[in-house]
């Protein structure tokens, strides 16, 4: 969809004038594809990194998709699949902030809402620290970021362990680093943590399978 909207392909010299009707149809098809993803019934905190670098680098494998756009798309898959009562959408940089995003929004509107939030360094421990402080029951934390994953005093894996102990919930953590070719946040000895490097159309199913203890 974004390649067509850009008016040229990532390779070659072919260019075209994007047709608004076709763009609208492609976006409709994008959202319709969410229906093929099955709900898990789990309780989620969906956390968007809104640091400045999210809007600059492109995800691995595509020159027209930024980390912010890929994160928005991934978040909307879960938000449009799960029941509204089962997820919270939050934004973070060096602290958690409220974000005016809901499951009915268009992808471009989600990206606009993200770009309007004040920026700061990236601290991926913030979602777990927030949930612990607010005593929020969570089964799965999903963090969408680029490649800057930890700039705080508490390591994200430690923050998850503290949350589990405080809430007596075996919560899981999934970190999606859209532009990274390799990073480590998850404790390799903890089966409840998953690092995903890069962006791929199969990622939503990986996330769902991990949430459902399929691997």
Helices and strands as residue ranges (DSSP letters): H 2-6, H 20-32, G 33-36, E 44-49, G 52-55, H 67-81, G 84-86, E 87-92, E 96-97, H 107-115, H 126-133, E 140-145, H 156-167, E 172-177, E 193-197, H 203-211
